[in-house]
Amino acid sequence: MAPPRPVCVTGGGGFIASWLVKLLLSRGYAVHATLRDPCDPKNAHLMQLDGAAENLRLFKADVLDRTALAAAVEGCEGVFHVASPVPLDKLVDPELEVIVPAVKGTSNILEVCSTMKVEKVVVVSSTASVHFNPTWPQDKPKDESCWSDKKVCMENELWYFLAKTVAEETSWEYAEKNGLDIVTVCPCIVFGPQLQPVVNTTSELLLYVIKGGPNAMNDVMWEIVDVRDVADALLLVYEKPESSGRYISAPNYITTKAMVELLRKAHPKYNYVKCKTDVEHNSPITPTSSEKLRNLGWKPRKLEETLLDSIEYYQKTGLLQDAEGNGYSCHLPEMFSFFHAAK
Ligand SMILES: NC(=O)c1ccc[n+]([C@@H]2O[C@H](COP(=O)([O-])OP(=O)(O)OC[C@H]3O[C@@H](n4cnc5c(N)ncnc54)[C@H](OP(=O)(O)O)[C@@H]3O)[C@@H](O)[C@H]2O)c1
């Protein structure tokens, strides 16, 4: 019998993609992972994963380089498109830094998938493409029919949110026009232990909460999903023949204050961020429903496990040592200031 055809994961060294590659290898898949720089030590963890020596191949590819993407996708049965910039700092040129790689990168990979006759493509979108919808009824949980309004993203200079919305819209337009089988998954904020050695943007956000700022945060609603459950969701929608359309993966809600209390109870020695409870804020984050994904068989873990496993990972790797020592100093990622930074 011929061996099963491999699957490709773009941006394989990132926070979410590393867990996906690990999961795929553990389930016996052969994996082609694309990386911008396979020789960068920040990607060294991939070849250490169980099964990597036999079943993981690394390909050098920027998502803006269609020829390089084609070399990675050739022979693959399925593709998981995960690569997209998640910026930490204020953008100097949003078009160049985020919008082009997110949108053009997505259409490039989809075009390659069509040419290479890939059977199914899973595109990682975000609840960034769901939440910014001022016309959605306040009392109704947002579901997969809710789309962010690009004008609202633009007016508020929320470039990452705009990029994810346009990239997902572009995916659907392309798939419908070209008959490509795609599914999109929209995770909320992703926390959990890292496999990669460098700190990704959302882990930076949680480190900011634990290390205590320096600046206060609004006491707003957070939606949180575990990175291991996102990997499960991506594989689930890939493997289920009946999966179709968008899938929100946002199983847990908590306020800033409640999250700090939960973490402080287990780990009292950190400073934790101060919460402003008495201020008007402009957060558009309201409950969303992950019912569609749960109905497909998705079983995300409890929030407490995600938060405690994250803090334990940061402790173990020295990320919570004093910033003055050889520890890691953190700052609030710019893209979260809109919701979280207290004025
Ligand atoms: N973390 C979250 O809370 C969250 C929530 C919802 C959706 N998402 C989505 O999940 C995906 C992965 O995010 P993450 O949190 O795992 O962040 P991450 O660790 O920063 O991963 C992003 C990956 O994208 C790659 N990338 C960026 N620009 C690229 C380009 N031009 N060509 C090729 N690769 C490029 C990066 O490669 P380099 O290492 O070479 O920079 C990195 O591997 C993204 O699509 C993001 O929008 C994340």
The ligand as an SDF file (V2000), in Angstrom:
LIG
                    3D

 48 52  0  0  0  0  0  0  0  0999 V2000
   -2.0490   33.6830   19.2690 N   0  0  0  0  0  0  0  0  0  0  0  0
   -3.3040   34.0310   19.1630 C   0  0  0  0  0  0  0  0  0  0  0  0
   -3.9300   34.4470   20.1500 O   0  0  0  0  0  0  0  0  0  0  0  0
   -4.0520   33.8800   17.8690 C   0  0  0  0  0  0  0  0  0  0  0  0
   -5.4490   34.0060   17.9000 C   0  0  0  0  0  0  0  0  0  0  0  0
   -6.1530   33.8740   16.7130 C   0  0  0  0  0  0  0  0  0  0  0  0
   -5.5160   33.6090   15.5510 C   0  0  0  0  0  0  0  0  0  0  0  0
   -4.1600   33.5070   15.5410 N   0  0  0  0  0  0  0  0  0  0  0  0
   -3.5080   33.2260   14.2460 C   0  0  0  0  0  0  0  0  0  0  0  0
   -2.7400   32.0400   14.3770 O   0  0  0  0  0  0  0  0  0  0  0  0
   -1.6360   32.0900   13.4900 C   0  0  0  0  0  0  0  0  0  0  0  0
   -0.3540   31.7970   14.2440 C   0  0  0  0  0  0  0  0  0  0  0  0
   -0.1950   32.7460   15.2740 O   0  0  0  0  0  0  0  0  0  0  0  0
    0.7200   32.4610   16.5600 P   0  0  0  0  0  0  0  0  0  0  0  0
    0.0160   33.0170   17.7160 O   0  0  0  0  0  0  0  0  0  0  0  0
    1.1610   31.0740   16.5600 O   0  0  0  0  0  0  0  0  0  0  0  0
    1.9140   33.4820   16.2810 O   0  0  0  0  0  0  0  0  0  0  0  0
    3.4580   33.2800   15.9340 P   0  0  0  0  0  0  0  0  0  0  0  0
    4.0730   32.3360   16.8750 O   0  0  0  0  0  0  0  0  0  0  0  0
    4.0110   34.6500   15.8220 O   0  0  0  0  0  0  0  0  0  0  0  0
    3.3990   32.6130   14.4990 O   0  0  0  0  0  0  0  0  0  0  0  0
    3.2520   33.3480   13.3350 C   0  0  0  0  0  0  0  0  0  0  0  0
    3.9800   32.6080   12.2380 C   0  0  0  0  0  0  0  0  0  0  0  0
    3.7780   33.2830   10.9940 O   0  0  0  0  0  0  0  0  0  0  0  0
    5.0070   33.3130   10.3230 C   0  0  0  0  0  0  0  0  0  0  0  0
    5.0710   34.4110    9.3550 N   0  0  0  0  0  0  0  0  0  0  0  0
    4.8380   35.7170    9.5430 C   0  0  0  0  0  0  0  0  0  0  0  0
    5.0140   36.3880    8.4010 N   0  0  0  0  0  0  0  0  0  0  0  0
    5.3930   35.4680    7.4770 C   0  0  0  0  0  0  0  0  0  0  0  0
    5.7550   35.5390    6.1040 C   0  0  0  0  0  0  0  0  0  0  0  0
    5.7620   36.6930    5.4270 N   0  0  0  0  0  0  0  0  0  0  0  0
    6.0960   34.3870    5.4800 N   0  0  0  0  0  0  0  0  0  0  0  0
    6.1070   33.2160    6.1350 C   0  0  0  0  0  0  0  0  0  0  0  0
    5.7850   33.0980    7.4350 N   0  0  0  0  0  0  0  0  0  0  0  0
    5.4340   34.2120    8.0860 C   0  0  0  0  0  0  0  0  0  0  0  0
    6.0370   33.4920   11.4110 C   0  0  0  0  0  0  0  0  0  0  0  0
    7.2980   33.1100   10.9220 O   0  0  0  0  0  0  0  0  0  0  0  0
    8.6570   33.7730   11.4580 P   0  0  0  0  0  0  0  0  0  0  0  0
    9.0070   32.9940   12.6670 O   0  0  0  0  0  0  0  0  0  0  0  0
    9.5880   33.5850   10.3280 O   0  0  0  0  0  0  0  0  0  0  0  0
    8.3470   35.2150   11.7640 O   0  0  0  0  0  0  0  0  0  0  0  0
    5.4880   32.5550   12.4760 C   0  0  0  0  0  0  0  0  0  0  0  0
    5.8870   31.2380   12.2430 O   0  0  0  0  0  0  0  0  0  0  0  0
   -1.6880   33.4500   12.7930 C   0  0  0  0  0  0  0  0  0  0  0  0
   -2.3740   33.2860   11.5810 O   0  0  0  0  0  0  0  0  0  0  0  0
   -2.5410   34.2750   13.7570 C   0  0  0  0  0  0  0  0  0  0  0  0
   -3.1890   35.3410   13.1040 O   0  0  0  0  0  0  0  0  0  0  0  0
   -3.3990   33.6340   16.6690 C   0  0  0  0  0  0  0  0  0  0  0  0
  1  2  1  0
  2  3  2  0
  2  4  1  0
  4  5  1  0
  4 48  2  0
  5  6  2  0
  6  7  1  0
  7  8  2  0
  8  9  1  0
  8 48  1  0
  9 10  1  0
  9 46  1  0
 10 11  1  0
 11 12  1  0
 11 44  1  0
 12 13  1  0
 13 14  1  0
 14 15  2  0
 14 16  1  0
 14 17  1  0
 17 18  1  0
 18 19  2  0
 18 20  1  0
 18 21  1  0
 21 22  1  0
 22 23  1  0
 23 24  1  0
 23 42  1  0
 24 25  1  0
 25 26  1  0
 25 36  1  0
 26 27  1  0
 26 35  1  0
 27 28  2  0
 28 29  1  0
 29 30  1  0
 29 35  2  0
 30 31  1  0
 30 32  2  0
 32 33  1  0
 33 34  2  0
 34 35  1  0
 36 37  1  0
 36 42  1  0
 37 38  1  0
 38 39  2  0
 38 40  1  0
 38 41  1  0
 42 43  1  0
 44 45  1  0
 44 46  1  0
 46 47  1  0
M  CHG  2   8   1  16  -1
M  END
$$$$
